[in-house]
């Protein structure tokens, strides 16, 4: 149906300004009449935003003259390819018991730890700090850790 | 002023409660999706979004 008409373009932006650029384009598009149906800002894709449009995007259009844009990426993206961004898998799916992780926020920021237990329903993990003299279990939220090594040695 | 997202409909707002779902909103969200034309957008169809606006991709 219409899905085949929808084209998805990637626009390069300044890293960290993806949301601002998307909001500015959204505001401009409403008044300019160019056909943009949605704008996607996946958190995993730094420095890019994805624009869904039913017609070819003209980067010369004044509505797309937004600060912090670094140009468009040649070519189009199929809808199948962006599906992974729409339904992000749970953070804890990639973490296993015994994985080595780094804490990225909280009082133990920067410390390395080993995963002891995973609580999937609450999205929490119980960790044991590697460098601590006495192993103390620490419970943190799944978004406070970054995986370093997937499996235990 | 912190921007929040509803835990159910993922709509982004400033209020503490979602006006549509009447559920508490969360500050812990990531990813942004701006729907301008839900009728024509394939992304909106995939996520069953019928109203234009700003949505979060992941809300906790």
Backbone of each chain as ProteinMPNN parsed JSONL, in Angstrom:
{"seq_chain_A": "XXXXXXXXXXXXXXXXXXXXXXXXXXXXXXXXXXXXXXXXXXXXXXXXXXXXXXXXXXXXXXXXXXXXXXXXXXXXXXXXXXXXXXXXXXXXXXXXXXXXXXXXXXXXXXXXXXXXXXXXXXXXXXXXXXXXXXXXXXXXXXXXXXXXXXXXX", "coords_chain_A": {"N_chain_A": [[0.838, -1.201, 0.0], [0.617, 2.123, 0.931], [2.971, 2.011, 2.203], [5.105, 1.312, 0.587], [5.649, 3.635, -0.7], [6.814, 5.192, 1.131], [9.748, 6.742, 2.037], [12.849, 6.512, 3.596], [15.182, 8.606, 4.941], [18.513, 9.31, 5.924], [19.837, 11.782, 7.975], [22.67, 13.642, 8.616], [23.803, 14.902, 11.664], [25.062, 17.183, 14.13], [26.786, 15.572, 16.723], [24.959, 14.859, 19.612], [23.142, 16.824, 19.2], [20.944, 15.755, 18.055], [18.248, 15.489, 18.896], [17.416, 18.16, 19.116], [17.699, 19.042, 16.483], [15.833, 17.387, 15.215], [13.461, 18.276, 16.402], [13.407, 20.878, 15.494], [13.228, 20.546, 12.728], [10.745, 19.278, 12.629], [9.086, 21.334, 13.473], [9.473, 23.227, 11.429], [8.589, 21.855, 9.191], [5.855, 21.629, 9.371], [4.809, 24.061, 8.525], [5.811, 24.372, 6.011], [5.023, 22.616, 4.035], [6.424, 20.488, 2.901], [6.6, 16.971, 2.525], [6.952, 15.315, 5.253], [6.673, 12.585, 7.214], [7.367, 11.392, 9.602], [9.884, 11.646, 12.167], [12.734, 10.083, 13.273], [14.721, 9.449, 16.071], [17.022, 7.517, 16.955], [18.524, 6.288, 19.89], [20.812, 4.816, 19.811], [22.084, 5.459, 17.511], [24.319, 7.628, 16.962], [24.624, 11.002, 16.034], [23.057, 10.957, 13.803], [19.834, 11.371, 12.28], [16.698, 9.918, 11.397], [14.565, 10.404, 8.736], [11.302, 10.131, 7.718], [9.641, 10.173, 4.732], [7.188, 10.905, 2.197], [7.867, 11.822, -0.243], [10.636, 12.761, -2.36], [13.346, 13.982, -0.53], [14.321, 17.285, -0.444], [17.204, 18.755, 0.123], [17.79, 21.365, -0.14], [15.637, 22.791, 0.506], [14.174, 25.438, 2.33], [13.009, 24.746, 4.769], [14.509, 22.707, 5.716], [16.815, 23.849, 6.352], [18.509, 23.933, 8.883], [20.243, 24.756, 11.826], [23.192, 22.944, 12.846], [22.886, 20.754, 11.211], [24.517, 18.388, 9.219], [24.317, 17.663, 6.614], [22.852, 15.344, 4.203], [22.572, 11.769, 3.98], [23.495, 9.907, 1.226], [21.189, 8.055, -0.708], [18.624, 5.663, 0.221], [16.867, 4.232, 3.038], [15.537, 1.114, 3.88], [12.327, 0.184, 5.206], [12.412, -2.124, 6.721], [14.957, -2.125, 7.757], [14.961, -0.195, 9.741], [13.379, -1.153, 11.644], [14.52, -2.381, 13.845], [15.279, -0.275, 15.417], [12.918, 0.723, 16.322], [11.785, -1.016, 18.137], [13.404, -1.365, 20.75], [15.573, -3.779, 22.154], [15.393, -5.233, 25.435], [17.633, -3.858, 27.866], [18.937, -5.658, 29.464], [19.059, -7.992, 28.055], [21.387, -8.638, 26.737], [23.16, -9.207, 28.674], [24.86, -11.511, 30.705], [25.03, -13.903, 33.369], [27.968, -13.659, 35.172], [29.202, -11.975, 33.415], [31.479, -9.298, 32.686], [31.184, -6.032, 33.707], [31.013, -2.428, 33.451], [30.415, 0.157, 35.708], [28.453, 2.92, 34.965], [27.246, 5.058, 36.125], [26.252, 6.577, 39.266], [27.387, 5.953, 42.706], [29.53, 4.199, 42.386], [30.718, 4.725, 39.986], [32.644, 4.081, 37.126], [33.902, 1.885, 38.175], [34.794, -1.563, 37.82], [32.872, -4.525, 37.545], [31.495, -7.761, 38.371], [28.836, -9.684, 37.115], [26.473, -11.062, 39.215], [23.855, -11.837, 39.659], [20.77, -11.65, 37.854], [17.926, -9.675, 37.644], [15.318, -9.864, 35.833], [12.674, -8.946, 35.672], [12.57, -6.609, 37.136], [14.499, -5.213, 35.908], [17.054, -5.113, 36.988], [20.428, -5.609, 38.151], [22.572, -7.669, 40.089], [25.675, -6.992, 41.305], [29.202, -7.67, 41.758], [31.849, -5.968, 42.95], [34.961, -5.871, 41.322], [37.45, -4.886, 42.091], [37.202, -4.531, 44.793], [38.205, -5.366, 48.135], [36.761, -7.008, 49.79], [34.135, -9.032, 48.77], [31.249, -7.401, 47.977], [27.828, -7.461, 47.462], [26.23, -5.46, 45.054], [23.349, -3.779, 44.07], [22.139, -2.638, 41.053], [20.451, -0.58, 38.589], [19.59, -1.635, 35.27], [20.348, 0.203, 33.293], [22.521, 1.475, 34.245], [24.882, 0.293, 33.788], [27.63, -0.762, 31.713], [28.453, -3.067, 29.264], [31.414, -4.982, 29.268], [32.786, -7.353, 28.912], [31.419, -10.168, 27.591], [31.131, -12.859, 28.452], [32.076, -14.973, 31.196], [35.447, -15.847, 32.037]], "CA_chain_A": [[0.0, 0.0, 0.0], [1.385, 3.363, 0.997], [4.264, 1.759, 2.813], [6.157, 1.265, -0.419], [5.953, 5.004, -1.103], [7.535, 5.879, 2.18], [11.183, 6.674, 1.9], [13.498, 6.922, 4.834], [16.477, 9.222, 4.686], [19.32, 9.598, 7.109], [20.435, 13.115, 7.945], [23.781, 13.738, 9.555], [23.716, 16.071, 12.53], [26.121, 17.284, 15.127], [26.531, 14.609, 17.791], [24.396, 15.487, 20.809], [22.109, 17.786, 18.81], [19.972, 15.013, 17.244], [16.874, 15.799, 19.313], [17.121, 19.551, 18.777], [17.527, 19.121, 15.034], [14.565, 16.739, 14.887], [12.356, 19.139, 16.819], [13.368, 22.053, 14.626], [12.685, 20.124, 11.43], [9.316, 19.013, 12.811], [8.403, 22.624, 13.551], [9.528, 23.872, 10.115], [7.875, 21.071, 8.187], [4.419, 21.865, 9.502], [4.41, 25.256, 7.787], [6.413, 24.477, 4.678], [4.331, 21.78, 3.066], [7.126, 19.299, 2.417], [5.953, 15.818, 3.13], [7.707, 14.505, 6.199], [5.645, 11.925, 8.023], [7.869, 11.217, 10.963], [11.325, 11.794, 12.354], [13.149, 9.099, 14.27], [16.034, 9.726, 16.657], [17.389, 6.371, 17.783], [19.581, 6.661, 20.821], [22.028, 4.064, 19.492], [22.67, 5.976, 16.281], [24.733, 8.973, 17.325], [24.986, 11.877, 14.932], [22.152, 10.808, 12.67], [18.411, 11.217, 12.512], [16.057, 9.28, 10.257], [13.375, 11.159, 8.353], [10.42, 9.361, 6.857], [8.964, 11.114, 3.85], [6.55, 10.234, 1.065], [8.454, 12.304, -1.487], [12.09, 12.893, -2.255], [13.719, 15.113, 0.315], [15.183, 18.264, -1.071], [17.954, 19.355, 1.228], [17.894, 22.808, -0.359], [14.41, 23.419, 1.001], [14.452, 26.261, 3.525], [12.543, 24.093, 6.003], [15.559, 21.806, 6.192], [18.009, 24.63, 6.672], [18.475, 23.987, 10.334], [21.611, 24.682, 12.341], [23.693, 21.655, 13.334], [22.759, 19.68, 10.222], [25.763, 18.197, 8.488], [24.041, 17.102, 5.294], [22.076, 14.113, 4.137], [23.292, 10.591, 3.525], [22.995, 9.478, -0.085], [20.476, 6.779, -0.729], [17.49, 5.512, 1.127], [16.896, 3.114, 3.966], [14.246, 0.425, 3.814], [11.612, 0.165, 6.484], [12.867, -3.297, 7.475], [16.214, -1.827, 8.441], [14.81, 0.66, 10.909], [12.51, -1.816, 12.622], [15.267, -2.687, 15.07], [15.339, 0.926, 16.26], [11.6, 1.026, 16.874], [11.517, -1.852, 19.308], [14.702, -1.685, 21.346], [15.543, -4.947, 23.031], [15.7, -4.85, 26.812], [19.064, -3.679, 28.107], [19.519, -6.804, 30.145], [19.073, -9.186, 27.211], [22.737, -8.984, 26.297], [24.01, -9.432, 29.844], [24.747, -12.849, 31.27], [25.642, -14.106, 34.673], [29.41, -13.813, 35.007], [29.73, -10.932, 32.532], [32.204, -8.202, 33.327], [30.56, -4.776, 33.3], [31.533, -1.219, 34.087], [29.321, 1.02, 36.164], [28.594, 4.211, 34.288], [26.731, 6.157, 36.948], [26.098, 6.224, 40.671], [28.58, 6.131, 43.548], [30.641, 3.339, 41.967], [30.998, 5.054, 38.587], [33.998, 3.784, 36.678], [34.378, 0.616, 38.735], [34.429, -2.763, 37.087], [32.185, -5.474, 38.417], [31.069, -9.025, 37.771], [27.401, -9.879, 37.331], [26.203, -12.216, 40.063], [22.468, -12.248, 39.484], [20.01, -10.73, 37.002], [16.495, -9.632, 37.936], [14.796, -9.33, 34.561], [11.394, -8.259, 35.797], [12.792, -5.251, 37.649], [15.615, -4.665, 35.138], [18.149, -4.828, 37.91], [21.454, -6.626, 38.236], [23.372, -7.68, 41.307], [27.072, -7.022, 40.887], [30.241, -7.742, 42.776], [32.953, -5.139, 42.458], [36.163, -6.689, 41.145], [38.596, -4.342, 42.802], [36.977, -4.446, 46.237], [38.903, -6.402, 48.886], [35.74, -7.934, 50.272], [33.054, -8.977, 47.787], [29.981, -6.88, 48.486], [26.868, -7.371, 46.357], [25.646, -4.137, 44.796], [22.238, -3.879, 43.13], [21.978, -1.423, 40.245], [19.522, -0.658, 37.457], [20.216, -2.115, 34.04], [20.914, 1.247, 32.438], [23.683, 2.082, 34.886], [26.087, -0.481, 33.51], [28.023, -0.962, 30.32], [29.058, -4.39, 29.206], [32.792, -4.963, 28.792], [33.11, -8.699, 28.456], [30.119, -10.821, 27.634], [31.102, -14.098, 29.23], [33.134, -15.169, 32.18], [36.571, -16.632, 31.499]], "C_chain_A": [[0.875, 1.255, 0.0], [2.81, 3.118, 1.484], [5.395, 1.807, 1.801], [6.544, 2.681, -0.867], [6.815, 5.715, -0.071], [9.024, 5.656, 2.065], [11.792, 7.155, 3.204], [14.906, 7.409, 4.511], [17.21, 9.393, 6.009], [19.924, 10.981, 6.935], [21.509, 13.161, 9.013], [23.649, 15.021, 10.373], [24.959, 16.118, 13.409], [25.787, 16.295, 16.25], [26.034, 15.35, 19.03], [23.269, 16.448, 20.48], [20.971, 17.105, 18.046], [18.543, 15.415, 17.599], [16.48, 17.218, 18.927], [16.849, 19.699, 17.293], [16.166, 18.535, 14.649], [13.386, 17.639, 15.244], [12.255, 20.371, 15.933], [12.799, 21.693, 13.256], [11.18, 19.928, 11.55], [8.53, 20.32, 12.813], [8.348, 23.282, 12.161], [8.623, 23.191, 9.102], [6.383, 21.375, 8.198], [3.966, 23.047, 8.644], [4.854, 25.234, 6.329], [5.732, 23.614, 3.632], [5.146, 20.648, 2.491], [6.647, 18.101, 3.214], [6.927, 15.017, 3.989], [6.676, 13.891, 7.125], [6.1, 11.683, 9.453], [9.381, 11.384, 10.983], [11.722, 10.884, 13.51], [14.555, 9.442, 14.753], [16.417, 8.536, 17.529], [18.583, 6.724, 18.659], [20.9, 5.973, 20.47], [22.765, 4.627, 18.284], [23.085, 7.418, 16.533], [25.12, 9.77, 16.088], [24.107, 11.73, 13.707], [20.705, 10.865, 13.147], [17.804, 10.62, 11.249], [14.745, 10.0, 9.973], [12.562, 10.315, 7.387], [9.602, 10.34, 6.028], [8.292, 10.366, 2.711], [7.055, 10.768, -0.272], [9.958, 12.457, -1.293], [12.436, 14.137, -1.446], [14.658, 16.026, -0.448], [15.919, 19.013, 0.025], [18.098, 20.87, 1.062], [16.663, 23.547, 0.172], [14.694, 24.221, 2.273], [14.005, 25.606, 4.83], [13.605, 23.165, 6.569], [16.873, 22.542, 6.422], [18.008, 24.894, 8.174], [19.921, 23.973, 10.814], [21.936, 23.275, 12.847], [23.439, 20.492, 12.378], [24.068, 19.599, 9.447], [25.524, 17.537, 7.132], [23.296, 15.794, 5.364], [22.972, 12.982, 3.659], [22.663, 10.167, 2.204], [22.251, 8.16, 0.053], [19.413, 6.711, 0.335], [17.651, 4.275, 1.984], [15.547, 2.427, 3.866], [13.626, 0.371, 5.201], [12.075, -0.996, 7.365], [14.092, -2.953, 8.328], [16.02, -0.993, 9.703], [13.934, 0.01, 11.978], [13.226, -2.095, 13.936], [15.336, -1.476, 15.996], [14.006, 1.179, 16.961], [11.301, 0.225, 18.128], [12.845, -2.248, 19.931], [14.606, -2.878, 22.285], [15.889, -4.502, 24.452], [17.206, -4.826, 27.047], [19.7, -4.959, 28.645], [19.644, -8.033, 29.254], [20.486, -9.61, 26.846], [23.655, -9.324, 27.472], [23.772, -10.836, 30.391], [25.359, -12.86, 32.667], [27.136, -14.353, 34.464], [30.034, -12.776, 34.079], [30.496, -9.897, 33.349], [31.593, -6.896, 32.796], [31.258, -3.611, 33.996], [30.339, -0.386, 34.521], [29.504, 2.399, 35.543], [27.947, 5.362, 35.048], [26.589, 5.666, 38.384], [27.402, 6.327, 41.428], [29.775, 5.279, 43.109], [31.012, 3.573, 40.508], [32.462, 4.782, 38.24], [34.56, 2.469, 37.185], [33.967, -0.533, 37.83], [33.814, -3.76, 38.056], [31.771, -6.711, 37.634], [29.598, -9.224, 38.099], [27.176, -11.179, 38.112], [24.803, -12.754, 39.787], [21.755, -11.203, 38.622], [18.534, -10.831, 37.383], [15.807, -8.996, 36.724], [13.522, -8.528, 34.74], [11.571, -6.826, 36.29], [13.918, -4.539, 36.902], [16.764, -4.247, 36.056], [19.185, -5.939, 37.829], [22.171, -6.515, 39.578], [24.815, -7.893, 40.877], [27.989, -7.229, 42.072], [31.436, -6.974, 42.23], [34.233, -5.963, 42.434], [37.293, -6.191, 42.033], [38.402, -4.237, 44.323], [37.659, -5.622, 46.944], [37.925, -7.465, 49.369], [34.59, -7.895, 49.265], [31.727, -8.533, 48.409], [28.995, -6.863, 47.32], [26.249, -5.985, 46.261], [24.531, -4.326, 43.778], [22.106, -2.567, 42.377], [20.962, -1.679, 39.131], [20.292, -1.019, 36.187], [20.846, -1.04, 33.181], [22.136, 1.912, 33.056], [24.969, 1.33, 34.599], [26.349, -0.548, 32.023], [28.785, -2.276, 30.269], [30.474, -4.284, 28.636], [33.127, -6.316, 28.183], [31.861, -9.54, 28.658], [30.097, -12.042, 28.558], [32.253, -14.162, 30.209], [34.228, -16.029, 31.565], [36.446, -18.101, 31.885]], "O_chain_A": [[1.762, 1.409, -0.84], [3.723, 3.899, 1.218], [6.495, 2.273, 2.099], [7.651, 2.891, -1.361], [7.463, 6.717, -0.37], [9.497, 4.521, 2.004], [11.299, 8.094, 3.829], [15.702, 6.705, 3.89], [16.602, 9.593, 7.06], [20.456, 11.309, 5.875], [21.289, 12.773, 10.16], [23.41, 16.095, 9.822], [25.782, 15.203, 13.414], [24.635, 16.198, 16.674], [26.623, 16.349, 19.443], [22.518, 16.85, 21.368], [20.129, 17.781, 17.455], [17.722, 15.654, 16.712], [15.363, 17.462, 18.471], [15.909, 20.38, 16.883], [15.437, 19.122, 13.849], [12.427, 17.75, 14.48], [11.158, 20.854, 15.651], [11.994, 22.435, 12.692], [10.423, 20.359, 10.68], [7.449, 20.407, 12.23], [7.316, 23.823, 11.764], [7.98, 23.838, 8.275], [5.732, 21.377, 7.153], [2.862, 23.033, 8.099], [4.335, 25.989, 5.507], [5.868, 23.881, 2.438], [4.632, 19.896, 1.663], [6.335, 18.196, 4.401], [7.637, 14.145, 3.489], [5.893, 14.606, 7.751], [5.309, 11.761, 10.393], [10.055, 11.277, 9.958], [11.12, 10.918, 14.583], [15.459, 9.692, 13.956], [16.158, 8.552, 18.732], [19.527, 7.377, 18.214], [21.975, 6.481, 20.789], [23.933, 4.31, 18.06], [22.287, 8.334, 16.338], [25.841, 9.286, 15.216], [24.392, 12.328, 12.669], [20.388, 10.462, 14.267], [18.339, 10.799, 10.155], [13.919, 10.182, 10.867], [13.071, 9.846, 6.369], [8.948, 11.231, 6.57], [8.767, 9.308, 2.298], [6.71, 10.228, -1.323], [10.474, 12.298, -0.187], [11.876, 15.21, -1.665], [15.656, 15.588, -1.02], [15.33, 19.804, 0.761], [18.478, 21.571, 1.999], [16.658, 24.774, 0.271], [15.373, 23.739, 3.18], [14.57, 25.888, 5.887], [13.604, 22.868, 7.764], [17.911, 21.925, 6.657], [17.564, 25.939, 8.647], [20.744, 23.244, 10.259], [21.042, 22.519, 13.228], [23.752, 19.349, 12.712], [24.647, 20.618, 9.071], [26.43, 16.923, 6.569], [23.126, 15.208, 6.433], [23.997, 13.211, 3.017], [21.441, 10.083, 2.086], [22.634, 7.279, 0.824], [19.312, 7.565, 1.216], [18.459, 3.393, 1.695], [14.517, 3.096, 3.776], [14.307, 0.495, 6.22], [12.126, -0.878, 8.589], [14.24, -3.423, 9.457], [16.824, -1.074, 10.632], [13.767, 0.547, 13.073], [12.62, -2.053, 15.007], [15.438, -1.626, 17.214], [13.959, 1.764, 18.043], [10.655, 0.71, 19.057], [13.357, -3.337, 19.672], [13.689, -2.977, 23.1], [16.595, -3.511, 24.644], [17.952, -5.647, 26.512], [20.84, -5.292, 28.324], [20.268, -9.018, 29.649], [20.757, -10.797, 26.666], [24.811, -9.692, 27.265], [22.633, -11.285, 30.522], [26.091, -11.956, 33.069], [27.511, -15.19, 33.642], [31.257, -12.703, 33.967], [30.208, -9.655, 34.521], [31.502, -6.69, 31.586], [31.983, -3.782, 34.977], [29.367, -0.245, 33.779], [30.593, 2.971, 35.595], [28.087, 6.52, 34.653], [26.784, 4.485, 38.672], [28.417, 6.741, 40.867], [30.915, 5.611, 43.431], [31.572, 2.684, 39.867], [33.381, 5.19, 38.951], [35.577, 1.989, 36.684], [32.933, -0.484, 37.163], [34.186, -3.828, 39.228], [31.708, -6.702, 36.405], [29.163, -8.967, 39.221], [27.635, -12.248, 37.71], [24.594, -13.963, 39.695], [22.096, -10.021, 38.656], [17.966, -11.922, 37.437], [15.722, -7.774, 36.603], [13.306, -7.539, 34.04], [10.813, -5.934, 35.908], [14.254, -3.399, 37.22], [17.352, -3.176, 35.908], [18.862, -7.075, 37.482], [22.349, -5.427, 40.124], [25.133, -8.853, 40.175], [27.619, -7.001, 43.223], [31.964, -7.302, 41.168], [34.554, -6.662, 43.394], [38.006, -6.982, 42.65], [39.335, -3.894, 45.048], [37.689, -6.736, 46.42], [38.222, -8.659, 49.356], [34.113, -6.808, 48.937], [31.166, -9.22, 49.263], [29.308, -6.292, 46.275], [25.805, -5.414, 47.257], [24.734, -4.959, 42.741], [21.976, -1.506, 42.987], [20.659, -2.821, 38.784], [21.484, -0.74, 36.059], [21.775, -1.317, 32.422], [22.722, 2.814, 32.457], [26.03, 1.689, 35.11], [25.449, -0.416, 31.195], [29.639, -2.559, 31.109], [30.705, -3.587, 27.648], [33.678, -6.405, 27.086], [31.315, -9.612, 29.759], [29.165, -12.228, 29.34], [33.269, -13.484, 30.053], [33.965, -16.842, 30.679], [37.299, -18.91, 31.521]]}, "seq_chain_B": "XXXXXXXXXXXXXXXXXXXXXXXXXXXXXXXXXXXXXXXXXXXXXXXXXXXXXXXXXXXX", "coords_chain_B": {"N_chain_B": [[12.613, 22.27, 34.538], [11.648, 19.142, 33.842], [11.527, 16.859, 31.176], [9.142, 14.436, 30.54], [7.991, 11.046, 29.994], [5.175, 9.101, 29.121], [4.507, 5.97, 30.606], [2.97, 4.12, 29.374], [1.752, 4.991, 26.847], [3.94, 6.228, 25.777], [4.148, 8.871, 25.087], [5.587, 12.118, 25.019], [5.893, 14.529, 27.553], [5.343, 17.309, 29.859], [4.032, 17.08, 32.199], [3.315, 15.417, 35.361], [1.602, 13.325, 35.317], [0.182, 11.288, 32.804], [-2.035, 12.752, 30.567], [-3.767, 11.387, 28.983], [-3.656, 8.617, 29.51], [-3.785, 8.6, 32.22], [-1.705, 7.809, 33.922], [1.279, 7.643, 35.944], [4.037, 9.567, 34.716], [7.352, 9.016, 33.392], [10.761, 9.928, 34.021], [12.795, 8.58, 33.005], [13.628, 7.903, 30.076], [14.352, 7.198, 26.613], [15.529, 7.813, 23.269], [13.903, 9.293, 20.498], [10.902, 9.977, 18.826], [9.261, 11.639, 16.375], [6.11, 12.103, 15.327], [4.523, 13.254, 12.567], [2.594, 13.002, 10.549], [0.407, 10.725, 11.168], [-1.238, 9.157, 9.606], [-0.01, 8.662, 7.183], [2.447, 7.716, 7.864], [4.621, 4.988, 8.019], [6.022, 4.134, 10.184], [4.485, 5.024, 12.333], [2.302, 3.384, 11.987], [3.383, 0.874, 12.446], [3.94, 1.048, 15.147], [1.463, 1.462, 16.147], [0.494, 4.108, 16.456], [-1.697, 6.771, 16.591], [-2.012, 9.44, 16.933], [-0.553, 12.603, 16.18], [2.642, 13.805, 17.329], [5.19, 13.877, 19.911], [7.163, 11.126, 20.777], [8.646, 8.708, 22.989], [11.146, 6.195, 22.524], [11.947, 4.202, 24.234], [10.786, 3.592, 27.444], [11.111, 3.623, 30.92]], "CA_chain_B": [[11.492, 21.519, 33.964], [12.113, 17.883, 33.227], [10.615, 16.282, 30.199], [8.799, 13.081, 30.955], [7.285, 10.231, 29.004], [4.191, 8.18, 29.715], [5.021, 4.6, 30.577], [2.116, 3.267, 28.54], [1.633, 5.437, 25.449], [5.266, 6.729, 25.408], [4.048, 10.27, 24.685], [6.48, 12.969, 25.811], [5.112, 15.633, 28.147], [5.968, 17.93, 31.025], [3.225, 16.802, 33.389], [3.676, 14.245, 36.145], [0.682, 12.251, 34.955], [-0.237, 11.359, 31.403], [-3.426, 13.216, 30.538], [-4.602, 10.458, 28.227], [-3.707, 7.295, 30.15], [-3.876, 8.813, 33.659], [-0.669, 7.025, 34.586], [2.441, 8.496, 36.207], [5.028, 9.572, 33.643], [8.692, 8.673, 33.855], [11.841, 10.75, 33.472], [13.79, 7.658, 32.462], [13.247, 7.476, 28.729], [15.389, 7.472, 25.622], [15.094, 7.708, 21.877], [12.819, 10.234, 20.219], [10.191, 9.754, 17.572], [8.282, 12.702, 16.152], [5.136, 11.708, 14.311], [3.875, 14.449, 12.028], [1.381, 12.56, 9.858], [0.249, 9.305, 11.523], [-1.977, 8.443, 8.559], [0.886, 8.267, 6.095], [3.719, 7.2, 8.361], [4.706, 3.539, 8.24], [6.53, 3.953, 11.548], [3.335, 5.178, 13.225], [1.463, 2.189, 11.845], [4.088, -0.235, 13.089], [3.852, 1.212, 16.6], [0.053, 1.734, 16.46], [0.328, 5.484, 16.926], [-2.717, 7.421, 15.779], [-1.998, 10.886, 17.149], [0.754, 13.211, 15.97], [3.277, 14.294, 18.546], [6.516, 13.354, 20.212], [7.12, 9.887, 21.541], [9.922, 8.114, 23.364], [11.231, 4.825, 22.018], [12.03, 3.295, 25.375], [10.434, 4.247, 28.709], [11.194, 2.684, 32.043]], "C_chain_B": [[12.043, 20.255, 33.301], [11.058, 17.372, 32.254], [10.395, 14.82, 30.57], [8.076, 12.344, 29.839], [6.331, 9.288, 29.713], [4.699, 6.754, 29.565], [4.191, 3.702, 29.667], [2.126, 3.725, 27.076], [2.93, 6.045, 24.922], [5.263, 8.184, 24.937], [4.931, 11.14, 25.611], [5.726, 14.207, 26.275], [5.907, 16.262, 29.292], [5.232, 17.592, 32.313], [3.706, 15.532, 34.105], [2.78, 13.046, 35.835], [0.284, 12.419, 33.499], [-1.719, 11.728, 31.358], [-4.343, 12.212, 29.829], [-4.753, 9.117, 28.942], [-3.964, 7.41, 31.655], [-2.917, 7.903, 34.423], [0.509, 7.952, 34.894], [3.455, 8.424, 35.063], [6.418, 9.375, 34.241], [9.727, 9.594, 33.232], [12.881, 9.879, 32.785], [13.319, 7.145, 31.1], [14.374, 7.82, 27.767], [14.846, 7.239, 24.227], [13.914, 8.636, 21.635], [12.206, 9.91, 18.872], [9.158, 10.86, 17.443], [7.369, 12.254, 15.025], [4.435, 12.983, 13.845], [2.56, 14.065, 11.358], [1.157, 11.063, 10.122], [-0.467, 8.488, 10.445], [-1.025, 7.878, 7.513], [2.145, 7.565, 6.592], [3.668, 5.698, 8.603], [5.193, 3.246, 9.65], [5.367, 4.04, 12.534], [2.441, 3.952, 13.166], [2.073, 1.012, 12.588], [3.92, -0.162, 14.616], [2.427, 1.539, 17.058], [-0.158, 3.119, 17.051], [-0.68, 6.171, 16.003], [-2.698, 8.938, 15.923], [-0.618, 11.451, 16.841], [1.345, 13.712, 17.283], [4.641, 13.663, 18.736], [6.406, 12.143, 21.12], [8.535, 9.451, 21.897], [9.951, 6.692, 22.817], [11.277, 3.81, 23.158], [11.699, 4.093, 26.641], [10.547, 3.2, 29.81], [10.493, 3.262, 33.26]], "O_chain_B": [[12.799, 20.314, 32.332], [9.856, 17.457, 32.504], [11.333, 14.082, 30.869], [7.612, 12.947, 28.871], [6.643, 8.747, 30.774], [5.249, 6.381, 28.529], [4.655, 2.645, 29.24], [2.464, 2.953, 26.179], [3.019, 6.35, 23.733], [6.277, 8.673, 24.439], [4.999, 10.913, 26.819], [5.016, 14.849, 25.501], [6.995, 15.804, 29.641], [5.762, 17.801, 33.404], [4.404, 14.697, 33.529], [3.16, 11.898, 36.065], [0.075, 13.533, 33.019], [-2.548, 11.104, 32.019], [-5.553, 12.2, 30.058], [-5.844, 8.547, 28.978], [-4.324, 6.422, 32.296], [-3.279, 7.308, 35.438], [0.719, 8.938, 34.189], [3.701, 7.352, 34.51], [6.624, 9.548, 35.442], [9.603, 9.994, 32.074], [13.746, 10.382, 32.068], [12.693, 6.089, 30.998], [15.242, 8.635, 28.077], [13.838, 6.558, 24.034], [13.025, 8.749, 22.479], [12.907, 9.608, 17.906], [8.283, 11.005, 18.297], [7.817, 12.053, 13.897], [3.829, 13.697, 14.645], [1.536, 14.716, 11.567], [1.664, 10.224, 9.377], [-0.315, 7.268, 10.383], [-1.208, 6.764, 7.022], [2.83, 6.894, 5.82], [2.787, 5.199, 9.303], [4.824, 2.233, 10.244], [5.269, 3.233, 13.458], [1.887, 3.53, 14.181], [1.379, 0.256, 13.267], [3.778, -1.187, 15.284], [2.211, 1.857, 18.227], [-0.894, 3.286, 18.024], [-0.527, 6.152, 14.782], [-3.307, 9.644, 15.119], [0.389, 10.843, 17.203], [0.615, 14.005, 18.23], [5.174, 13.004, 17.843], [5.657, 12.138, 22.098], [9.496, 9.779, 21.201], [8.907, 6.059, 22.664], [10.724, 2.714, 23.061], [12.277, 5.155, 26.874], [10.134, 2.051, 29.649], [10.452, 2.622, 34.311]]}, "name": "protein", "num_of_chains": 2, "seq": "XXXXXXXXXXXXXXXXXXXXXXXXXXXXXXXXXXXXXXXXXXXXXXXXXXXXXXXXXXXXXXXXXXXXXXXXXXXXXXXXXXXXXXXXXXXXXXXXXXXXXXXXXXXXXXXXXXXXXXXXXXXXXXXXXXXXXXXXXXXXXXXXXXXXXXXXXXXXXXXXXXXXXXXXXXXXXXXXXXXXXXXXXXXXXXXXXXXXXXXXXXXXXXXXXXXXX"}
